[in-house]
Amino acid sequence: MRSFKEQMEKDFDRTFFNLDEFGEIHDIDGNQIPVVVDNETLVQLNLGKTADSDGIFQDNRMFFVQKKHLEDAPVIGQIMEFDGETYQVGNVLEDLGGYTIILRGNAG
């Protein structure tokens, strides 16, 4: 019998991160990794594309990734490349088998 954690990982692979369902392949630090991008939530939280008081636009990204696809746990302030663009990790939430990562970067 599978443990709850094993069943969740199976469900992540079969459904949530399935490329025919919600998952998409993105380049994370030079590795092709299945992730689920959720920029709509950023917009709802007012964390998407915004301008600060100096008129500098922030281009943020939010995505979910399974722990098994990252060599090390991400930390706030870490530099991460997402599809060839450089971002700083603004927030990391750890959940069962994965991370929710918010990246912050300047829009060009």
Gaussian input, Z-matrix of N, CA and C with variables (Angstrom, degrees):
# hf/3-21g

backbone

0 1
 N
 C     1     B1
 C     2     B2     1     A1
 N     3     B3     2     A2     1     D1
 C     4     B4     3     A3     2     D2
 C     5     B5     4     A4     3     D3
 N     6     B6     5     A5     4     D4
 C     7     B7     6     A6     5     D5
 C     8     B8     7     A7     6     D6
 N     9     B9     8     A8     7     D7
 C    10    B10     9     A9     8     D8
 C    11    B11    10    A10     9     D9
 N    12    B12    11    A11    10    D10
 C    13    B13    12    A12    11    D11
 C    14    B14    13    A13    12    D12
 N    15    B15    14    A14    13    D13
 C    16    B16    15    A15    14    D14
 C    17    B17    16    A16    15    D15
 N    18    B18    17    A17    16    D16
 C    19    B19    18    A18    17    D17
 C    20    B20    19    A19    18    D18
 N    21    B21    20    A20    19    D19
 C    22    B22    21    A21    20    D20
 C    23    B23    22    A22    21    D21
 N    24    B24    23    A23    22    D22
 C    25    B25    24    A24    23    D23
 C    26    B26    25    A25    24    D24
 N    27    B27    26    A26    25    D25
 C    28    B28    27    A27    26    D26
 C    29    B29    28    A28    27    D27
 N    30    B30    29    A29    28    D28
 C    31    B31    30    A30    29    D29
 C    32    B32    31    A31    30    D30
 N    33    B33    32    A32    31    D31
 C    34    B34    33    A33    32    D32
 C    35    B35    34    A34    33    D33
 N    36    B36    35    A35    34    D34
 C    37    B37    36    A36    35    D35
 C    38    B38    37    A37    36    D36
 N    39    B39    38    A38    37    D37
 C    40    B40    39    A39    38    D38
 C    41    B41    40    A40    39    D39
 N    42    B42    41    A41    40    D40
 C    43    B43    42    A42    41    D41
 C    44    B44    43    A43    42    D42
 N    45    B45    44    A44    43    D43
 C    46    B46    45    A45    44    D44
 C    47    B47    46    A46    45    D45
 N    48    B48    47    A47    46    D46
 C    49    B49    48    A48    47    D47
 C    50    B50    49    A49    48    D48
 N    51    B51    50    A50    49    D49
 C    52    B52    51    A51    50    D50
 C    53    B53    52    A52    51    D51
 N    54    B54    53    A53    52    D52
 C    55    B55    54    A54    53    D53
 C    56    B56    55    A55    54    D54
 N    57    B57    56    A56    55    D55
 C    58    B58    57    A57    56    D56
 C    59    B59    58    A58    57    D57
 N    60    B60    59    A59    58    D58
 C    61    B61    60    A60    59    D59
 C    62    B62    61    A61    60    D60
 N    63    B63    62    A62    61    D61
 C    64    B64    63    A63    62    D62
 C    65    B65    64    A64    63    D63
 N    66    B66    65    A65    64    D64
 C    67    B67    66    A66    65    D65
 C    68    B68    67    A67    66    D66
 N    69    B69    68    A68    67    D67
 C    70    B70    69    A69    68    D68
 C    71    B71    70    A70    69    D69
 N    72    B72    71    A71    70    D70
 C    73    B73    72    A72    71    D71
 C    74    B74    73    A73    72    D72
 N    75    B75    74    A74    73    D73
 C    76    B76    75    A75    74    D74
 C    77    B77    76    A76    75    D75
 N    78    B78    77    A77    76    D76
 C    79    B79    78    A78    77    D77
 C    80    B80    79    A79    78    D78
 N    81    B81    80    A80    79    D79
 C    82    B82    81    A81    80    D80
 C    83    B83    82    A82    81    D81
 N    84    B84    83    A83    82    D82
 C    85    B85    84    A84    83    D83
 C    86    B86    85    A85    84    D84
 N    87    B87    86    A86    85    D85
 C    88    B88    87    A87    86    D86
 C    89    B89    88    A88    87    D87
 N    90    B90    89    A89    88    D88
 C    91    B91    90    A90    89    D89
 C    92    B92    91    A91    90    D90
 N    93    B93    92    A92    91    D91
 C    94    B94    93    A93    92    D92
 C    95    B95    94    A94    93    D93
 N    96    B96    95    A95    94    D94
 C    97    B97    96    A96    95    D95
 C    98    B98    97    A97    96    D96
 N    99    B99    98    A98    97    D97
 C   100   B100    99    A99    98    D98
 C   101   B101   100   A100    99    D99
 N   102   B102   101   A101   100   D100
 C   103   B103   102   A102   101   D101
 C   104   B104   103   A103   102   D102
 N   105   B105   104   A104   103   D103
 C   106   B106   105   A105   104   D104
 C   107   B107   106   A106   105   D105
 N   108   B108   107   A107   106   D106
 C   109   B109   108   A108   107   D107
 C   110   B110   109   A109   108   D108
 N   111   B111   110   A110   109   D109
 C   112   B112   111   A111   110   D110
 C   113   B113   112   A112   111   D111
 N   114   B114   113   A113   112   D112
 C   115   B115   114   A114   113   D113
 C   116   B116   115   A115   114   D114
 N   117   B117   116   A116   115   D115
 C   118   B118   117   A117   116   D116
 C   119   B119   118   A118   117   D117
 N   120   B120   119   A119   118   D118
 C   121   B121   120   A120   119   D119
 C   122   B122   121   A121   120   D120
 N   123   B123   122   A122   121   D121
 C   124   B124   123   A123   122   D122
 C   125   B125   124   A124   123   D123
 N   126   B126   125   A125   124   D124
 C   127   B127   126   A126   125   D125
 C   128   B128   127   A127   126   D126
 N   129   B129   128   A128   127   D127
 C   130   B130   129   A129   128   D128
 C   131   B131   130   A130   129   D129
 N   132   B132   131   A131   130   D130
 C   133   B133   132   A132   131   D131
 C   134   B134   133   A133   132   D132
 N   135   B135   134   A134   133   D133
 C   136   B136   135   A135   134   D134
 C   137   B137   136   A136   135   D135
 N   138   B138   137   A137   136   D136
 C   139   B139   138   A138   137   D137
 C   140   B140   139   A139   138   D138
 N   141   B141   140   A140   139   D139
 C   142   B142   141   A141   140   D140
 C   143   B143   142   A142   141   D141
 N   144   B144   143   A143   142   D142
 C   145   B145   144   A144   143   D143
 C   146   B146   145   A145   144   D144
 N   147   B147   146   A146   145   D145
 C   148   B148   147   A147   146   D146
 C   149   B149   148   A148   147   D147
 N   150   B150   149   A149   148   D148
 C   151   B151   150   A150   149   D149
 C   152   B152   151   A151   150   D150
 N   153   B153   152   A152   151   D151
 C   154   B154   153   A153   152   D152
 C   155   B155   154   A154   153   D153
 N   156   B156   155   A155   154   D154
 C   157   B157   156   A156   155   D155
 C   158   B158   157   A157   156   D156
 N   159   B159   158   A158   157   D157
 C   160   B160   159   A159   158   D158
 C   161   B161   160   A160   159   D159
 N   162   B162   161   A161   160   D160
 C   163   B163   162   A162   161   D161
 C   164   B164   163   A163   162   D162
 N   165   B165   164   A164   163   D163
 C   166   B166   165   A165   164   D164
 C   167   B167   166   A166   165   D165
 N   168   B168   167   A167   166   D166
 C   169   B169   168   A168   167   D167
 C   170   B170   169   A169   168   D168
 N   171   B171   170   A170   169   D169
 C   172   B172   171   A171   170   D170
 C   173   B173   172   A172   171   D171
 N   174   B174   173   A173   172   D172
 C   175   B175   174   A174   173   D173
 C   176   B176   175   A175   174   D174
 N   177   B177   176   A176   175   D175
 C   178   B178   177   A177   176   D176
 C   179   B179   178   A178   177   D177
 N   180   B180   179   A179   178   D178
 C   181   B181   180   A180   179   D179
 C   182   B182   181   A181   180   D180
 N   183   B183   182   A182   181   D181
 C   184   B184   183   A183   182   D182
 C   185   B185   184   A184   183   D183
 N   186   B186   185   A185   184   D184
 C   187   B187   186   A186   185   D185
 C   188   B188   187   A187   186   D186
 N   189   B189   188   A188   187   D187
 C   190   B190   189   A189   188   D188
 C   191   B191   190   A190   189   D189
 N   192   B192   191   A191   190   D190
 C   193   B193   192   A192   191   D191
 C   194   B194   193   A193   192   D192
 N   195   B195   194   A194   193   D193
 C   196   B196   195   A195   194   D194
 C   197   B197   196   A196   195   D195
 N   198   B198   197   A197   196   D196
 C   199   B199   198   A198   197   D197
 C   200   B200   199   A199   198   D198
 N   201   B201   200   A200   199   D199
 C   202   B202   201   A201   200   D200
 C   203   B203   202   A202   201   D201
 N   204   B204   203   A203   202   D202
 C   205   B205   204   A204   203   D203
 C   206   B206   205   A205   204   D204
 N   207   B207   206   A206   205   D205
 C   208   B208   207   A207   206   D206
 C   209   B209   208   A208   207   D207
 N   210   B210   209   A209   208   D208
 C   211   B211   210   A210   209   D209
 C   212   B212   211   A211   210   D210
 N   213   B213   212   A212   211   D211
 C   214   B214   213   A213   212   D212
 C   215   B215   214   A214   213   D213
 N   216   B216   215   A215   214   D214
 C   217   B217   216   A216   215   D215
 C   218   B218   217   A217   216   D216
 N   219   B219   218   A218   217   D217
 C   220   B220   219   A219   218   D218
 C   221   B221   220   A220   219   D219
 N   222   B222   221   A221   220   D220
 C   223   B223   222   A222   221   D221
 C   224   B224   223   A223   222   D222
 N   225   B225   224   A224   223   D223
 C   226   B226   225   A225   224   D224
 C   227   B227   226   A226   225   D225
 N   228   B228   227   A227   226   D226
 C   229   B229   228   A228   227   D227
 C   230   B230   229   A229   228   D228
 N   231   B231   230   A230   229   D229
 C   232   B232   231   A231   230   D230
 C   233   B233   232   A232   231   D231
 N   234   B234   233   A233   232   D232
 C   235   B235   234   A234   233   D233
 C   236   B236   235   A235   234   D234
 N   237   B237   236   A236   235   D235
 C   238   B238   237   A237   236   D236
 C   239   B239   238   A238   237   D237
 N   240   B240   239   A239   238   D238
 C   241   B241   240   A240   239   D239
 C   242   B242   241   A241   240   D240
 N   243   B243   242   A242   241   D241
 C   244   B244   243   A243   242   D242
 C   245   B245   244   A244   243   D243
 N   246   B246   245   A245   244   D244
 C   247   B247   246   A246   245   D245
 C   248   B248   247   A247   246   D246
 N   249   B249   248   A248   247   D247
 C   250   B250   249   A249   248   D248
 C   251   B251   250   A250   249   D249
 N   252   B252   251   A251   250   D250
 C   253   B253   252   A252   251   D251
 C   254   B254   253   A253   252   D252
 N   255   B255   254   A254   253   D253
 C   256   B256   255   A255   254   D254
 C   257   B257   256   A256   255   D255
 N   258   B258   257   A257   256   D256
 C   259   B259   258   A258   257   D257
 C   260   B260   259   A259   258   D258
 N   261   B261   260   A260   259   D259
 C   262   B262   261   A261   260   D260
 C   263   B263   262   A262   261   D261
 N   264   B264   263   A263   262   D262
 C   265   B265   264   A264   263   D263
 C   266   B266   265   A265   264   D264
 N   267   B267   266   A266   265   D265
 C   268   B268   267   A267   266   D266
 C   269   B269   268   A268   267   D267
 N   270   B270   269   A269   268   D268
 C   271   B271   270   A270   269   D269
 C   272   B272   271   A271   270   D270
 N   273   B273   272   A272   271   D271
 C   274   B274   273   A273   272   D272
 C   275   B275   274   A274   273   D273
 N   276   B276   275   A275   274   D274
 C   277   B277   276   A276   275   D275
 C   278   B278   277   A277   276   D276
 N   279   B279   278   A278   277   D277
 C   280   B280   279   A279   278   D278
 C   281   B281   280   A280   279   D279
 N   282   B282   281   A281   280   D280
 C   283   B283   282   A282   281   D281
 C   284   B284   283   A283   282   D282
 N   285   B285   284   A284   283   D283
 C   286   B286   285   A285   284   D284
 C   287   B287   286   A286   285   D285
 N   288   B288   287   A287   286   D286
 C   289   B289   288   A288   287   D287
 C   290   B290   289   A289   288   D288
 N   291   B291   290   A290   289   D289
 C   292   B292   291   A291   290   D290
 C   293   B293   292   A292   291   D291
 N   294   B294   293   A293   292   D292
 C   295   B295   294   A294   293   D293
 C   296   B296   295   A295   294   D294
 N   297   B297   296   A296   295   D295
 C   298   B298   297   A297   296   D296
 C   299   B299   298   A298   297   D297
 N   300   B300   299   A299   298   D298
 C   301   B301   300   A300   299   D299
 C   302   B302   301   A301   300   D300
 N   303   B303   302   A302   301   D301
 C   304   B304   303   A303   302   D302
 C   305   B305   304   A304   303   D303
 N   306   B306   305   A305   304   D304
 C   307   B307   306   A306   305   D305
 C   308   B308   307   A307   306   D306
 N   309   B309   308   A308   307   D307
 C   310   B310   309   A309   308   D308
 C   311   B311   310   A310   309   D309
 N   312   B312   311   A311   310   D310
 C   313   B313   312   A312   311   D311
 C   314   B314   313   A313   312   D312
 N   315   B315   314   A314   313   D313
 C   316   B316   315   A315   314   D314
 C   317   B317   316   A316   315   D315
 N   318   B318   317   A317   316   D316
 C   319   B319   318   A318   317   D317
 C   320   B320   319   A319   318   D318
 N   321   B321   320   A320   319   D319
 C   322   B322   321   A321   320   D320
 C   323   B323   322   A322   321   D321

   B1=1.4475
   B2=1.5377
   B3=1.3095
   B4=1.4633
   B5=1.5203
   B6=1.3346
   B7=1.4564
   B8=1.5251
   B9=1.3217
   B10=1.4614
   B11=1.5184
   B12=1.3330
   B13=1.4641
   B14=1.5277
   B15=1.3270
   B16=1.4707
   B17=1.5243
   B18=1.3244
   B19=1.4627
   B20=1.5197
   B21=1.3530
   B22=1.4637
   B23=1.5268
   B24=1.3368
   B25=1.4593
   B26=1.5249
   B27=1.3149
   B28=1.4700
   B29=1.5305
   B30=1.3266
   B31=1.4646
   B32=1.5269
   B33=1.3474
   B34=1.4631
   B35=1.5202
   B36=1.3313
   B37=1.4588
   B38=1.5254
   B39=1.3120
   B40=1.4715
   B41=1.5218
   B42=1.3108
   B43=1.4596
   B44=1.5199
   B45=1.3090
   B46=1.4564
   B47=1.5238
   B48=1.3229
   B49=1.4665
   B50=1.5304
   B51=1.3198
   B52=1.4546
   B53=1.5321
   B54=1.3272
   B55=1.4665
   B56=1.5276
   B57=1.3260
   B58=1.4627
   B59=1.5274
   B60=1.3192
   B61=1.4595
   B62=1.5365
   B63=1.3302
   B64=1.4589
   B65=1.5266
   B66=1.3207
   B67=1.4569
   B68=1.5220
   B69=1.3333
   B70=1.4658
   B71=1.5175
   B72=1.3211
   B73=1.4601
   B74=1.5270
   B75=1.3286
   B76=1.4652
   B77=1.5176
   B78=1.3154
   B79=1.4650
   B80=1.5292
   B81=1.3298
   B82=1.4576
   B83=1.5190
   B84=1.3121
   B85=1.4731
   B86=1.5286
   B87=1.3337
   B88=1.4538
   B89=1.5171
   B90=1.3260
   B91=1.4675
   B92=1.5177
   B93=1.3230
   B94=1.4573
   B95=1.5307
   B96=1.3388
   B97=1.4607
   B98=1.5278
   B99=1.3486
   B100=1.4646
   B101=1.5289
   B102=1.3192
   B103=1.4649
   B104=1.5209
   B105=1.3151
   B106=1.4600
   B107=1.5217
   B108=1.3271
   B109=1.4572
   B110=1.5224
   B111=1.3250
   B112=1.4668
   B113=1.5236
   B114=1.3154
   B115=1.4554
   B116=1.5287
   B117=1.3247
   B118=1.4708
   B119=1.5251
   B120=1.3247
   B121=1.4618
   B122=1.5230
   B123=1.3359
   B124=1.4641
   B125=1.5190
   B126=1.3225
   B127=1.4625
   B128=1.5288
   B129=1.3348
   B130=1.4616
   B131=1.5252
   B132=1.3193
   B133=1.4639
   B134=1.5293
   B135=1.3327
   B136=1.4696
   B137=1.5204
   B138=1.3258
   B139=1.4537
   B140=1.5227
   B141=1.3157
   B142=1.4616
   B143=1.5137
   B144=1.3198
   B145=1.4694
   B146=1.5210
   B147=1.3136
   B148=1.4564
   B149=1.5179
   B150=1.3091
   B151=1.4684
   B152=1.5235
   B153=1.3380
   B154=1.4584
   B155=1.5247
   B156=1.3341
   B157=1.4681
   B158=1.5261
   B159=1.3365
   B160=1.4657
   B161=1.5270
   B162=1.3380
   B163=1.4583
   B164=1.5186
   B165=1.3367
   B166=1.4673
   B167=1.5186
   B168=1.3230
   B169=1.4534
   B170=1.5198
   B171=1.3221
   B172=1.4616
   B173=1.5289
   B174=1.3138
   B175=1.4556
   B176=1.5260
   B177=1.3226
   B178=1.4576
   B179=1.5161
   B180=1.3122
   B181=1.4603
   B182=1.5184
   B183=1.3258
   B184=1.4596
   B185=1.5182
   B186=1.3266
   B187=1.4561
   B188=1.5196
   B189=1.3240
   B190=1.4583
   B191=1.5225
   B192=1.3203
   B193=1.4537
   B194=1.5210
   B195=1.3218
   B196=1.4555
   B197=1.5259
   B198=1.3225
   B199=1.4650
   B200=1.5200
   B201=1.3209
   B202=1.4595
   B203=1.5274
   B204=1.3346
   B205=1.4613
   B206=1.5279
   B207=1.3226
   B208=1.4620
   B209=1.5305
   B210=1.3129
   B211=1.4567
   B212=1.5253
   B213=1.3317
   B214=1.4663
   B215=1.5225
   B216=1.3215
   B217=1.4633
   B218=1.5213
   B219=1.3339
   B220=1.4669
   B221=1.5259
   B222=1.3294
   B223=1.4649
   B224=1.5268
   B225=1.3110
   B226=1.4644
   B227=1.5241
   B228=1.3303
   B229=1.4617
   B230=1.5195
   B231=1.3163
   B232=1.4676
   B233=1.5188
   B234=1.3213
   B235=1.4590
   B236=1.5238
   B237=1.3397
   B238=1.4604
   B239=1.5201
   B240=1.3178
   B241=1.4617
   B242=1.5208
   B243=1.3273
   B244=1.4634
   B245=1.5170
   B246=1.3217
   B247=1.4674
   B248=1.5294
   B249=1.3345
   B250=1.4562
   B251=1.5149
   B252=1.3233
   B253=1.4632
   B254=1.5275
   B255=1.3200
   B256=1.4584
   B257=1.5236
   B258=1.3256
   B259=1.4593
   B260=1.5264
   B261=1.3115
   B262=1.4520
   B263=1.5194
   B264=1.3245
   B265=1.4614
   B266=1.5272
   B267=1.3265
   B268=1.4595
   B269=1.5121
   B270=1.3281
   B271=1.4634
   B272=1.5197
   B273=1.3181
   B274=1.4611
   B275=1.5159
   B276=1.3092
   B277=1.4584
   B278=1.5205
   B279=1.3172
   B280=1.4660
   B281=1.5145
   B282=1.3195
   B283=1.4483
   B284=1.5189
   B285=1.3083
   B286=1.4612
   B287=1.5217
   B288=1.2864
   B289=1.4506
   B290=1.5125
   B291=1.3276
   B292=1.4530
   B293=1.5185
   B294=1.3255
   B295=1.4563
   B296=1.5190
   B297=1.3143
   B298=1.4520
   B299=1.5130
   B300=1.3232
   B301=1.4608
   B302=1.5224
   B303=1.3230
   B304=1.4601
   B305=1.5201
   B306=1.3264
   B307=1.4577
   B308=1.5183
   B309=1.3241
   B310=1.4683
   B311=1.5099
   B312=1.3177
   B313=1.4591
   B314=1.5034
   B315=1.3248
   B316=1.4612
   B317=1.5154
   B318=1.2910
   B319=1.4631
   B320=1.5199
   B321=1.3155
   B322=1.4581
   B323=1.4893
   A1=108.76
   A2=115.89
   A3=121.91
   A4=110.71
   A5=114.51
   A6=119.02
   A7=107.94
   A8=115.82
   A9=120.48
   A10=110.53
   A11=116.18
   A12=121.05
   A13=111.04
   A14=117.36
   A15=120.83
   A16=110.59
   A17=117.16
   A18=120.69
   A19=110.88
   A20=117.21
   A21=120.49
   A22=110.97
   A23=117.80
   A24=120.98
   A25=110.54
   A26=117.01
   A27=121.38
   A28=110.08
   A29=116.50
   A30=120.93
   A31=111.26
   A32=117.29
   A33=120.60
   A34=109.98
   A35=116.35
   A36=120.99
   A37=112.36
   A38=116.46
   A39=120.82
   A40=114.11
   A41=117.31
   A42=119.51
   A43=112.96
   A44=116.98
   A45=120.87
   A46=112.51
   A47=118.58
   A48=121.96
   A49=112.28
   A50=117.52
   A51=122.87
   A52=108.74
   A53=116.17
   A54=121.04
   A55=112.70
   A56=117.44
   A57=120.94
   A58=111.86
   A59=117.18
   A60=121.46
   A61=109.64
   A62=117.11
   A63=121.57
   A64=113.40
   A65=117.40
   A66=121.93
   A67=113.65
   A68=114.89
   A69=122.94
   A70=107.17
   A71=116.74
   A72=120.51
   A73=108.76
   A74=115.53
   A75=121.76
   A76=108.36
   A77=115.12
   A78=121.13
   A79=107.98
   A80=116.00
   A81=122.17
   A82=107.26
   A83=116.29
   A84=121.83
   A85=112.29
   A86=115.87
   A87=120.97
   A88=115.50
   A89=117.72
   A90=121.76
   A91=109.84
   A92=116.51
   A93=122.36
   A94=108.04
   A95=115.80
   A96=121.48
   A97=109.84
   A98=116.98
   A99=118.64
   A100=110.26
   A101=115.92
   A102=122.22
   A103=108.39
   A104=115.36
   A105=121.41
   A106=105.96
   A107=116.16
   A108=122.35
   A109=108.11
   A110=116.43
   A111=120.65
   A112=110.18
   A113=116.65
   A114=120.28
   A115=112.58
   A116=117.54
   A117=120.43
   A118=110.44
   A119=116.77
   A120=120.25
   A121=110.30
   A122=117.06
   A123=120.22
   A124=110.85
   A125=116.69
   A126=120.97
   A127=109.48
   A128=116.67
   A129=120.36
   A130=111.58
   A131=116.98
   A132=121.62
   A133=112.31
   A134=116.94
   A135=122.80
   A136=112.05
   A137=116.92
   A138=121.35
   A139=112.15
   A140=118.07
   A141=121.49
   A142=110.56
   A143=118.02
   A144=121.39
   A145=108.46
   A146=115.29
   A147=121.27
   A148=109.29
   A149=116.22
   A150=121.19
   A151=108.20
   A152=115.84
   A153=118.77
   A154=109.49
   A155=116.93
   A156=120.49
   A157=112.67
   A158=118.10
   A159=121.40
   A160=111.78
   A161=117.14
   A162=120.28
   A163=113.57
   A164=117.76
   A165=121.18
   A166=107.84
   A167=115.17
   A168=119.40
   A169=110.81
   A170=114.53
   A171=121.90
   A172=108.04
   A173=116.50
   A174=122.04
   A175=107.04
   A176=116.28
   A177=121.38
   A178=111.20
   A179=115.09
   A180=122.97
   A181=108.15
   A182=116.52
   A183=121.14
   A184=107.60
   A185=115.39
   A186=118.71
   A187=110.99
   A188=113.93
   A189=122.69
   A190=107.32
   A191=116.32
   A192=121.58
   A193=108.90
   A194=116.37
   A195=120.55
   A196=109.74
   A197=116.27
   A198=122.04
   A199=111.34
   A200=116.80
   A201=120.49
   A202=112.94
   A203=117.65
   A204=120.43
   A205=113.93
   A206=117.06
   A207=120.45
   A208=108.98
   A209=115.28
   A210=119.95
   A211=111.63
   A212=116.36
   A213=122.18
   A214=109.40
   A215=115.13
   A216=119.77
   A217=109.28
   A218=118.67
   A219=120.63
   A220=110.72
   A221=116.11
   A222=121.37
   A223=109.29
   A224=115.25
   A225=121.04
   A226=109.09
   A227=115.56
   A228=121.93
   A229=113.60
   A230=116.81
   A231=121.36
   A232=110.12
   A233=116.56
   A234=121.46
   A235=107.98
   A236=115.88
   A237=121.78
   A238=108.52
   A239=115.67
   A240=120.08
   A241=109.08
   A242=114.56
   A243=121.77
   A244=106.86
   A245=116.55
   A246=122.52
   A247=112.27
   A248=115.83
   A249=121.16
   A250=115.20
   A251=118.22
   A252=122.60
   A253=108.84
   A254=116.61
   A255=121.44
   A256=110.57
   A257=115.60
   A258=123.21
   A259=109.10
   A260=114.85
   A261=121.34
   A262=107.50
   A263=116.97
   A264=120.59
   A265=107.80
   A266=115.72
   A267=121.80
   A268=112.65
   A269=115.98
   A270=120.34
   A271=109.18
   A272=115.66
   A273=122.54
   A274=107.73
   A275=116.15
   A276=121.74
   A277=107.52
   A278=116.09
   A279=120.65
   A280=108.58
   A281=114.89
   A282=120.73
   A283=108.07
   A284=117.01
   A285=120.71
   A286=111.35
   A287=117.29
   A288=121.88
   A289=116.77
   A290=118.30
   A291=117.92
   A292=113.95
   A293=113.29
   A294=121.68
   A295=109.65
   A296=116.02
   A297=122.90
   A298=104.51
   A299=116.42
   A300=121.49
   A301=109.24
   A302=116.17
   A303=121.49
   A304=106.83
   A305=115.41
   A306=121.98
   A307=109.25
   A308=116.24
   A309=121.08
   A310=108.73
   A311=115.59
   A312=120.20
   A313=110.90
   A314=116.10
   A315=121.15
   A316=109.39
   A317=117.50
   A318=122.16
   A319=108.74
   A320=115.23
   A321=119.14
   A322=113.93
   D1=136.15
   D2=-179.89
   D3=-76.83
   D4=146.59
   D5=172.97
   D6=-76.16
   D7=165.81
   D8=178.36
   D9=-58.51
   D10=-43.63
   D11=-179.49
   D12=-61.92
   D13=-42.48
   D14=178.73
   D15=-64.12
   D16=-39.56
   D17=178.94
   D18=-66.33
   D19=-39.55
   D20=177.93
   D21=-62.96
   D22=-43.11
   D23=178.87
   D24=-62.43
   D25=-39.27
   D26=177.23
   D27=-63.14
   D28=-43.83
   D29=179.03
   D30=-65.41
   D31=-38.65
   D32=175.87
   D33=-56.29
   D34=-49.73
   D35=-177.69
   D36=-65.22
   D37=-45.07
   D38=-174.41
   D39=-75.97
   D40=-30.21
   D41=-173.80
   D42=-120.88
   D43=-70.46
   D44=-169.95
   D45=-60.24
   D46=-47.48
   D47=-178.11
   D48=-96.53
   D49=5.72
   D50=177.27
   D51=-63.40
   D52=129.23
   D53=-176.78
   D54=-66.52
   D55=-18.85
   D56=176.29
   D57=-88.95
   D58=-5.61
   D59=-179.82
   D60=-112.47
   D61=-94.36
   D62=-175.23
   D63=-107.59
   D64=-24.18
   D65=-174.36
   D66=-70.93
   D67=149.24
   D68=175.56
   D69=-139.85
   D70=145.27
   D71=176.01
   D72=-82.96
   D73=127.60
   D74=176.22
   D75=-132.78
   D76=154.27
   D77=178.42
   D78=-87.69
   D79=112.50
   D80=177.84
   D81=-114.93
   D82=112.06
   D83=-179.81
   D84=50.63
   D85=41.12
   D86=176.50
   D87=84.62
   D88=4.15
   D89=179.24
   D90=-115.77
   D91=136.93
   D92=177.05
   D93=-82.37
   D94=111.33
   D95=-171.10
   D96=-129.54
   D97=138.01
   D98=173.02
   D99=-75.02
   D100=127.05
   D101=178.31
   D102=-136.65
   D103=167.66
   D104=171.71
   D105=-118.49
   D106=114.86
   D107=-179.95
   D108=-86.50
   D109=135.59
   D110=-179.30
   D111=-135.29
   D112=65.45
   D113=179.02
   D114=-73.31
   D115=-17.26
   D116=177.47
   D117=-63.95
   D118=-38.91
   D119=177.46
   D120=-64.39
   D121=-37.91
   D122=176.96
   D123=-59.66
   D124=-42.77
   D125=179.67
   D126=-62.62
   D127=-43.72
   D128=179.55
   D129=-63.29
   D130=-32.45
   D131=179.58
   D132=-88.97
   D133=3.90
   D134=-175.88
   D135=60.50
   D136=37.04
   D137=179.28
   D138=-116.89
   D139=8.23
   D140=-179.83
   D141=-76.96
   D142=-135.06
   D143=177.61
   D144=-74.99
   D145=117.28
   D146=-178.93
   D147=-138.32
   D148=161.87
   D149=176.19
   D150=-114.02
   D151=135.13
   D152=176.21
   D153=-84.65
   D154=-175.71
   D155=-175.09
   D156=-65.38
   D157=-19.43
   D158=178.06
   D159=-90.79
   D160=1.78
   D161=-179.80
   D162=81.58
   D163=13.65
   D164=177.58
   D165=-87.68
   D166=124.32
   D167=-179.08
   D168=-82.22
   D169=134.75
   D170=174.24
   D171=-98.60
   D172=130.75
   D173=177.74
   D174=-115.33
   D175=97.89
   D176=-174.79
   D177=-99.71
   D178=155.92
   D179=178.50
   D180=-133.00
   D181=145.56
   D182=173.93
   D183=-131.09
   D184=132.94
   D185=178.71
   D186=-150.03
   D187=160.63
   D188=176.69
   D189=-109.46
   D190=139.34
   D191=179.42
   D192=-143.67
   D193=144.49
   D194=176.23
   D195=-75.36
   D196=142.12
   D197=179.84
   D198=-55.73
   D199=-37.60
   D200=-174.91
   D201=-63.05
   D202=-16.61
   D203=-178.73
   D204=-93.46
   D205=-6.42
   D206=178.57
   D207=-111.49
   D208=134.99
   D209=-179.11
   D210=-65.79
   D211=-42.09
   D212=-179.99
   D213=-128.83
   D214=156.21
   D215=175.98
   D216=-66.81
   D217=131.10
   D218=178.27
   D219=-69.40
   D220=149.76
   D221=179.01
   D222=-130.79
   D223=151.28
   D224=178.65
   D225=-59.77
   D226=134.15
   D227=-179.89
   D228=94.83
   D229=-15.44
   D230=179.15
   D231=-65.39
   D232=144.57
   D233=174.53
   D234=-87.50
   D235=132.58
   D236=-178.80
   D237=-137.23
   D238=138.44
   D239=174.67
   D240=-96.80
   D241=132.21
   D242=179.25
   D243=-127.46
   D244=111.13
   D245=-178.69
   D246=52.58
   D247=42.68
   D248=174.84
   D249=84.21
   D250=-4.28
   D251=178.07
   D252=-103.71
   D253=141.89
   D254=-178.85
   D255=-92.89
   D256=131.11
   D257=-179.66
   D258=-133.16
   D259=163.06
   D260=171.00
   D261=-108.08
   D262=136.72
   D263=178.06
   D264=-69.07
   D265=118.49
   D266=-178.42
   D267=-92.89
   D268=-30.72
   D269=179.33
   D270=-160.74
   D271=148.51
   D272=177.38
   D273=-136.85
   D274=127.85
   D275=173.32
   D276=-117.62
   D277=127.79
   D278=179.73
   D279=-97.27
   D280=135.33
   D281=179.57
   D282=-135.13
   D283=-176.98
   D284=179.17
   D285=-54.52
   D286=107.25
   D287=174.29
   D288=74.97
   D289=1.98
   D290=-176.90
   D291=-156.59
   D292=-177.81
   D293=179.02
   D294=-130.50
   D295=145.96
   D296=165.10
   D297=-104.33
   D298=122.42
   D299=-174.92
   D300=-120.73
   D301=130.15
   D302=173.27
   D303=-109.09
   D304=121.94
   D305=178.93
   D306=-102.80
   D307=142.72
   D308=178.74
   D309=-121.39
   D310=132.85
   D311=179.16
   D312=-152.93
   D313=160.27
   D314=176.98
   D315=-85.26
   D316=132.62
   D317=177.58
   D318=-77.70
   D319=138.30
   D320=-179.90
   D321=-94.35

